[in-house]
Amino acid sequence: MIHFKIHSRVSEVPDDWDRLPTDDVFLKTPFLKALEASSPSNISSYFLAVYNAEQLVGIAIMQRVQMYLDDVFRRTSNTFFKRCGKVLISKIVKGNALIVGNLMHTGQHGLYYNAEAITQDTFLDTISKGITTLTEIIKTDFGKKVRIIGFKDYFEDDPISNNDKFFKAQNLYKAIAQPNMIFKVSDSWNSVENYVASFNKKYRRRYKTARKKSAAIQRKELTLHEIESNSEQLYSLYECVSDNAGVNSFKLNKHHFYHLKSQLNDDFKLFGYYLNNELVGFYTLIRNFNKLETYFLGYKADLQHQYQMYLNMLFDMASFGINEAYDEVVFARTAMEIKSSIGAKPHNMHIYVKHTNNFMANAILRLVVKYANPVREWEERHPFK
């Protein structure tokens, strides 16, 4: 008999949760513990366990997101928002959303099921029942109605994404998200030198210029203690980048990186950029089995152009992936053009979303999704010979 249990604490999940054969660190309890200890103030995670009789056959991460006006809208100049007004849009967006997946990271890091023990249709139907139960729990415990339900992020060839019958039955609207930029590590790149040598003349010169501009920058991996002692500065640098996103749905907890390092140990990397012994930038990486996931970063905006800090961080992350022999480096969405200039390729993704109120609210939500997460016109770069 198929049934499910919903847990609000990582400590409550069944012992065999981590024994499920899913190659995704974002579904494992060390990451989930770090997330639980340092979630953004407006995000709460729930953990759904699906059973066939007594056997754990599937899991889902679901996040309750409290959408506030000041969190959603940062320093935006989008004419759509100016024309319609933040207040009008907030009547649709503001409130509680329930997201299947991890809102804080690009990719489908919310679902896993054992296809030998449960069919996809049965698994997804069980997730739907879990969503219904969780919305009732949120209403009872917090007096809040879930206004938006969403599933994120699915590649075009993901079997779940292609289950049109399920999403139509749930009245979920399919929207194109910005592509996930993925850097495939070539078998011929035995070293960073091989990677650079594969550039055409224009981009090899660009690489050398960027490296020359950053010659004064010292790079250093931070220990757990150093992350803790530099938490204020790291958060300030993160805010410099995050606040310029225009539209966002959360702000990190100030101790997020500390808790990740504490739980993931060597699977979480934080590298600092120092100028004259001052921390002026950083980037983070997460080892995810055969994939290297880029995570949050930050830098002083007034130093970005002079030292080409962002481009150098991209090169450093790609170089780490090559030196550590990963299959690919996941650069996530945003800044597609500059990421393509170092060799990353776009992979289209979709999200599924609906408003729980009425047809008109869903119509407005479609516009909000479209303009908050636009499919931007951009020119893909082709750096290799």
C-alpha positions as CSV (number, residue, x, y, z in Angstrom):
1,M,0.0,0.0,0.0
2,I,1.4,3.4,-1.0
3,H,1.4,6.0,1.7
4,F,3.4,9.1,2.8
5,K,4.6,10.9,5.9
6,I,5.5,14.6,6.1
7,H,8.3,15.7,8.4
8,S,9.1,19.3,9.5
9,R,12.6,18.4,10.8
10,V,15.5,16.6,9.3
11,S,15.9,14.6,12.5
12,E,12.5,13.1,11.9
13,V,13.2,11.6,8.4
14,P,13.6,7.8,8.2
15,D,17.0,6.2,8.7
16,D,17.1,4.9,5.1
17,W,16.6,8.4,3.6
18,D,20.3,8.7,2.7
19,R,20.5,5.1,1.5
20,L,18.3,5.8,-1.5
21,P,20.5,5.6,-4.6
22,T,20.1,9.3,-5.6
23,D,23.3,11.0,-6.7
24,D,22.3,14.4,-5.5
25,V,23.9,16.0,-2.5
26,F,21.0,18.5,-2.2
27,L,18.7,15.6,-1.3
28,K,21.0,14.2,1.4
29,T,20.6,14.9,5.1
30,P,23.9,16.8,5.6
31,F,22.9,19.5,3.2
32,L,19.3,19.5,4.5
33,K,20.6,19.9,8.0
34,A,22.7,22.9,7.0
35,L,19.7,24.3,5.1
36,E,17.5,23.8,8.2
37,A,19.9,25.5,10.5
38,S,20.4,28.5,8.2
39,S,17.4,29.0,5.9
40,P,16.3,32.4,4.8
41,S,13.9,33.9,7.3
42,N,11.0,33.4,4.8
43,I,11.6,29.8,3.8
44,S,10.7,26.7,5.8
45,S,11.4,23.2,4.4
46,Y,9.3,20.0,4.7
47,F,10.4,16.5,3.9
48,L,8.0,14.0,2.4
49,A,8.7,10.3,2.5
50,V,6.8,8.0,0.2
51,Y,6.4,4.3,1.2
52,N,5.3,1.1,-0.6
53,A,4.2,-0.8,2.5
54,E,7.1,-0.4,4.8
55,Q,9.7,0.3,2.1
56,L,10.8,3.9,1.4
57,V,10.5,4.3,-2.3
58,G,10.5,8.1,-2.9
59,I,11.2,11.5,-1.3
60,A,10.4,15.1,-1.9
61,I,11.6,18.4,-0.6
62,M,8.9,21.0,-0.3
63,Q,9.4,24.6,0.8
64,R,6.9,27.0,2.3
65,V,8.0,30.5,1.0
66,Q,6.5,33.6,2.6
67,M,6.7,36.2,-0.2
68,Y,7.2,39.7,1.0
69,L,7.3,42.9,-1.2
70,D,10.7,44.0,-0.1
71,D,12.2,40.6,-0.6
72,V,10.7,40.0,-4.1
73,F,11.5,43.4,-5.5
74,R,15.0,44.7,-5.0
75,R,16.6,47.4,-7.1
76,T,14.5,46.8,-10.2
77,S,14.1,49.0,-13.2
78,N,11.8,46.7,-15.1
79,T,9.2,48.8,-16.9
80,F,6.6,46.2,-16.5
81,F,6.8,46.5,-12.7
82,K,6.8,50.3,-13.0
83,R,3.8,50.2,-15.2
84,C,1.7,47.8,-13.2
85,G,3.0,48.9,-9.8
86,K,4.6,46.8,-7.1
87,V,1.5,47.0,-4.9
88,L,-0.8,45.5,-7.7
89,I,1.6,42.7,-8.4
90,S,2.1,42.0,-4.7
91,K,-1.6,41.2,-4.3
92,I,-1.0,38.2,-6.5
93,V,2.5,37.2,-5.5
94,K,2.5,38.2,-1.8
95,G,1.6,35.5,0.6
96,N,2.6,31.8,1.0
97,A,3.9,29.7,-1.8
98,L,4.6,26.0,-1.7
99,I,7.5,25.0,-3.9
100,V,8.5,21.4,-4.7
101,G,12.2,21.7,-4.9
102,N,14.9,23.9,-3.5
103,L,14.2,27.5,-4.3
104,M,17.7,28.5,-3.4
105,H,19.5,26.6,-6.1
106,T,19.0,26.1,-9.9
107,G,18.0,22.5,-10.8
108,Q,15.6,19.7,-10.0
109,H,16.7,19.1,-6.4
110,G,13.3,18.2,-5.0
111,L,12.2,14.8,-6.1
112,Y,13.5,11.2,-6.2
113,Y,11.7,7.9,-6.6
114,N,12.7,4.3,-7.1
115,A,11.2,3.4,-10.5
116,E,11.4,-0.3,-9.7
117,A,9.2,0.0,-6.6
118,I,6.7,2.7,-7.7
119,T,5.5,4.1,-11.0
120,Q,6.0,7.8,-11.8
121,D,2.3,8.4,-12.0
122,T,1.7,6.9,-8.6
123,F,4.6,8.8,-7.1
124,L,3.5,12.1,-8.5
125,D,-0.1,11.5,-7.4
126,T,1.2,10.8,-3.9
127,I,3.2,14.1,-4.1
128,S,0.0,15.9,-5.0
129,K,-1.8,14.4,-2.0
130,G,1.2,15.5,0.1
131,I,0.8,19.0,-1.2
132,T,-2.9,19.0,-0.2
133,T,-2.1,17.7,3.3
134,L,0.7,20.3,3.7
135,T,-1.5,23.2,2.7
136,E,-3.9,22.1,5.4
137,I,-1.1,21.9,8.0
138,I,0.1,25.4,7.1
139,K,-3.5,26.7,7.3
140,T,-4.0,25.1,10.8
141,D,-0.5,25.8,12.2
142,F,0.0,29.3,10.9
143,G,-3.4,30.5,9.8
144,K,-2.0,31.1,6.2
145,K,-3.5,30.1,2.9
146,V,-1.1,28.7,0.3
147,R,-1.7,31.0,-2.7
148,I,1.0,29.7,-5.2
149,I,2.1,26.1,-5.9
150,G,5.1,25.4,-8.0
151,F,7.4,22.6,-9.2
152,K,11.0,23.6,-10.3
153,D,13.4,23.2,-12.4
154,Y,13.1,20.5,-15.1
155,F,15.3,19.9,-18.1
156,E,13.4,19.4,-21.4
157,D,14.3,15.7,-21.4
158,D,13.4,15.1,-17.8
159,P,10.7,12.3,-17.6
160,I,8.8,14.1,-14.9
161,S,8.7,17.3,-17.0
162,N,7.2,15.3,-19.9
163,N,4.4,14.0,-17.8
164,D,1.9,16.4,-19.3
165,K,-1.1,14.4,-17.9
166,F,-0.1,15.1,-14.3
167,F,0.6,18.8,-14.7
168,K,-2.6,19.4,-16.7
169,A,-4.6,17.5,-14.1
170,Q,-3.1,19.8,-11.4
171,N,-3.9,22.9,-13.6
172,L,-0.2,23.9,-13.4
173,Y,1.1,26.4,-16.0
174,K,4.3,25.4,-17.8
175,A,6.8,28.3,-18.0
176,I,10.2,28.5,-19.6
177,A,12.9,29.4,-17.1
178,Q,16.2,30.9,-17.9
179,P,18.6,28.2,-19.1
180,N,21.0,26.4,-16.8
181,M,24.5,27.0,-18.0
182,I,26.6,23.8,-17.9
183,F,30.3,23.5,-18.6
184,K,31.2,20.0,-19.9
185,V,34.7,19.0,-19.1
186,S,36.4,17.6,-22.2
187,D,38.2,14.3,-21.9
188,S,41.1,16.0,-23.7
189,W,41.6,18.5,-20.9
190,N,44.1,16.9,-18.7
191,S,45.1,20.2,-17.3
192,V,44.0,23.9,-17.3
193,E,46.6,24.5,-19.9
194,N,44.8,22.1,-22.3
195,Y,41.6,24.0,-21.7
196,V,43.2,27.4,-22.4
197,A,44.9,26.0,-25.5
198,S,41.6,24.9,-26.9
199,F,40.4,28.5,-27.0
200,N,40.4,30.4,-30.3
201,K,42.8,33.3,-30.5
202,K,40.3,35.9,-29.4
203,Y,39.2,34.1,-26.2
204,R,42.7,32.9,-25.4
205,R,43.8,36.6,-25.4
206,R,40.7,37.4,-23.3
207,Y,41.7,34.8,-20.7
208,K,45.2,36.1,-20.5
209,T,44.0,39.7,-20.1
210,A,41.6,38.7,-17.3
211,R,44.4,36.8,-15.5
212,K,46.7,39.7,-15.8
213,K,44.2,42.1,-14.4
214,S,43.7,39.9,-11.3
215,A,47.4,39.4,-10.7
216,A,47.2,41.5,-7.5
217,I,44.4,39.3,-6.1
218,Q,45.3,36.6,-3.7
219,R,43.1,33.5,-3.7
220,K,42.6,31.5,-0.6
221,E,40.3,28.7,0.5
222,L,38.7,29.5,3.9
223,T,38.5,27.0,6.7
224,L,35.4,26.6,8.9
225,H,36.9,28.9,11.5
226,E,37.8,31.5,8.9
227,I,34.3,31.4,7.4
228,E,32.8,32.0,10.8
229,S,35.2,34.9,11.7
230,N,34.5,36.5,8.3
231,S,30.8,36.0,8.2
232,E,29.9,39.7,8.3
233,Q,32.1,40.6,5.4
234,L,31.1,37.5,3.4
235,Y,27.4,38.5,3.9
236,S,28.1,42.1,2.9
237,L,29.8,40.9,-0.3
238,Y,27.0,38.5,-1.1
239,E,24.5,41.4,-0.6
240,C,26.4,43.5,-3.1
241,V,25.5,41.0,-5.8
242,S,22.1,39.8,-4.5
243,D,20.6,43.2,-4.1
244,N,21.3,44.0,-7.7
245,A,19.2,41.0,-8.9
246,G,16.1,43.2,-9.2
247,V,13.7,40.5,-8.5
248,N,14.4,37.8,-5.9
249,S,12.4,35.7,-3.4
250,F,14.8,35.4,-0.4
251,K,17.9,36.6,1.3
252,L,20.5,34.2,2.7
253,N,20.9,33.7,6.4
254,K,24.1,35.4,7.6
255,H,25.5,32.0,8.8
256,H,24.5,30.0,5.8
257,F,28.0,29.3,4.5
258,Y,29.2,28.4,8.0
259,H,26.5,25.8,8.4
260,L,27.2,24.3,4.9
261,K,30.9,24.0,5.7
262,S,30.1,22.5,9.1
263,Q,27.8,19.8,7.6
264,L,29.4,19.2,4.2
265,N,33.1,19.5,5.2
266,D,35.3,19.1,2.1
267,D,32.2,18.9,-0.2
268,F,31.7,22.6,0.4
269,K,34.4,25.0,-0.8
270,L,34.6,28.7,-0.1
271,F,37.4,30.6,-1.8
272,G,38.2,34.2,-0.9
273,Y,39.7,37.0,-3.0
274,Y,42.0,39.2,-1.1
275,L,43.4,42.6,-2.1
276,N,46.1,44.0,0.2
277,N,45.0,41.5,2.9
278,E,41.3,42.7,2.6
279,L,38.6,40.2,1.7
280,V,37.0,41.8,-1.4
281,G,35.3,38.8,-3.0
282,F,34.4,35.1,-2.7
283,Y,32.8,32.2,-4.5
284,T,31.5,28.9,-3.3
285,L,31.4,25.4,-4.8
286,I,29.6,22.2,-3.8
287,R,30.8,18.7,-4.8
288,N,27.8,16.8,-6.1
289,F,29.1,13.3,-7.0
290,N,30.3,13.6,-10.7
291,K,29.2,17.3,-10.9
292,L,30.6,20.4,-9.5
293,E,27.9,22.9,-8.5
294,T,28.7,26.6,-8.4
295,Y,26.9,28.2,-5.5
296,F,26.6,31.8,-4.2
297,L,29.3,34.4,-4.7
298,G,30.0,38.1,-3.8
299,Y,32.4,40.9,-4.6
300,K,32.9,44.6,-4.1
301,A,31.1,46.2,-7.0
302,D,33.6,49.1,-7.3
303,L,36.5,46.6,-7.9
304,Q,34.6,44.4,-10.4
305,H,35.7,46.2,-13.6
306,Q,39.3,46.9,-12.7
307,Y,40.1,43.3,-11.7
308,Q,37.5,41.5,-13.8
309,M,36.5,39.7,-10.7
310,Y,33.4,37.9,-11.9
311,L,35.1,36.6,-15.1
312,N,38.1,35.4,-13.1
313,M,35.8,33.6,-10.7
314,L,34.2,31.8,-13.6
315,F,37.7,30.8,-14.8
316,D,38.7,29.7,-11.3
317,M,35.5,27.5,-11.0
318,A,36.0,26.0,-14.4
319,S,39.7,25.3,-13.6
320,F,38.7,23.6,-10.3
321,G,36.4,21.3,-12.2
322,I,39.1,20.4,-14.7
323,N,41.8,19.8,-12.1
324,E,39.4,17.6,-10.0
325,A,38.3,15.7,-13.1
326,Y,34.5,16.4,-12.8
327,D,32.3,15.5,-15.7
328,E,30.7,19.0,-15.7
329,V,30.5,22.3,-13.8
330,V,27.0,23.5,-13.2
331,F,27.0,27.3,-13.5
332,A,23.3,27.8,-13.0
333,R,21.2,30.5,-14.6
334,T,21.8,34.3,-15.1
335,A,24.7,36.0,-16.9
336,M,24.4,33.5,-19.7
337,E,26.6,35.4,-22.2
338,I,29.7,35.7,-20.0
339,K,29.3,32.1,-18.9
340,S,29.1,30.9,-22.5
341,S,32.3,32.9,-23.1
342,I,34.2,30.5,-20.9
343,G,32.7,27.4,-22.5
344,A,29.3,26.8,-20.7
345,K,26.3,25.8,-22.8
346,P,22.7,26.6,-22.2
347,H,20.3,23.9,-21.2
348,N,16.6,24.9,-21.3
349,M,14.5,24.3,-18.1
350,H,10.8,24.6,-17.2
351,I,8.9,25.4,-14.1
352,Y,5.3,24.6,-13.3
353,V,3.2,27.0,-11.3
354,K,-0.4,27.9,-10.4
355,H,-2.3,30.3,-8.2
356,T,-4.9,28.6,-6.0
357,N,-7.5,31.4,-6.1
358,N,-9.1,31.9,-9.4
359,F,-8.7,32.2,-13.2
360,M,-7.9,35.9,-13.1
361,A,-5.2,35.4,-10.5
362,N,-3.6,32.7,-12.6
363,A,-3.7,35.0,-15.7
364,I,-1.9,37.7,-13.7
365,L,0.5,35.2,-12.3
366,R,1.5,34.1,-15.8
367,L,2.5,37.7,-16.5
368,V,4.4,38.0,-13.3
369,V,6.3,34.8,-14.0
370,K,7.0,36.0,-17.6
371,Y,8.4,39.4,-16.6
372,A,10.1,38.3,-13.3
373,N,11.9,35.4,-15.1
374,P,12.1,36.6,-18.7
375,V,13.6,34.6,-21.5
376,R,16.2,37.2,-22.4
377,E,17.7,37.8,-25.7
378,W,21.4,37.1,-25.5
379,E,24.2,36.1,-27.8
380,E,25.9,32.8,-27.1
381,R,29.6,32.9,-27.3
382,H,31.7,30.2,-29.0
383,P,35.2,30.4,-27.4
384,F,36.7,27.2,-28.7
385,K,38.5,26.5,-32.0
